[in-house]
Amino acid sequence: MKLIHWIAVLPFIGMFGGLVFANKVEPYVLGMPFLMFWILLWVLITAALMALIYKLDPVNKEENK
């Protein structure tokens, strides 16, 4: 598999695989229960990873030429 495919799998693992370990109400982080913070964190990480995949994808580089 290509590197961009492995990067695309990370949000799935973090969001769903981490829920087993993050399924706690306490501690509170930024005023939110830890589980809600965990999900919000992975939404932001997913956006950053998708931007990275967009930059690394060779198809996007060819279209700009």
C-alpha positions in Angstrom: 0.0 0.0 0.0 1.1 3.5 -0.6 1.9 5.9 2.2 -1.2 8.0 1.6 -3.4 4.9 2.1 -1.8 4.2 5.4 -2.2 7.9 6.5 -5.9 7.6 5.5 -6.4 4.6 7.8 -5.1 6.5 10.9 -8.3 8.5 11.6 -10.4 5.3 11.5 -8.1 3.6 14.0 -7.9 6.7 16.2 -11.6 7.4 16.2 -13.0 3.9 16.6 -10.1 1.9 18.0 -9.4 4.6 20.6 -13.0 4.8 21.9 -12.5 1.6 23.9 -9.7 3.3 25.8 -11.2 6.8 25.9 -14.7 5.9 27.1 -14.5 7.9 30.3 -16.4 10.8 31.6 -13.6 12.0 33.8 -11.2 13.8 33.5 -12.6 16.8 31.9 -10.5 18.4 29.1 -11.3 22.0 28.0 -14.6 21.6 29.9 -15.7 18.5 28.0 -15.9 14.9 29.1 -12.8 13.0 27.9 -14.7 11.0 25.3 -16.1 14.1 23.6 -12.7 15.7 23.6 -11.2 12.5 22.1 -13.8 12.6 19.2 -13.2 16.4 18.6 -9.5 15.9 18.6 -9.7 13.2 16.0 -12.0 15.3 13.8 -9.3 18.0 13.8 -6.5 15.4 13.2 -8.5 13.9 10.3 -8.8 17.3 8.6 -5.0 17.8 9.0 -4.3 14.3 7.6 -6.6 14.8 4.7 -4.8 18.0 3.8 -1.5 16.2 4.0 -2.8 13.5 1.7 -4.0 16.1 -0.7 -0.5 17.6 -0.8 1.3 14.2 -1.1 -1.0 12.8 -3.8 0.8 12.9 -7.2 -2.5 13.2 -9.1 -3.0 16.7 -7.6 0.5 17.7 -8.7 -0.1 16.8 -12.3 -3.3 18.8 -12.5 -1.6 22.0 -11.5 0.9 21.9 -14.4 
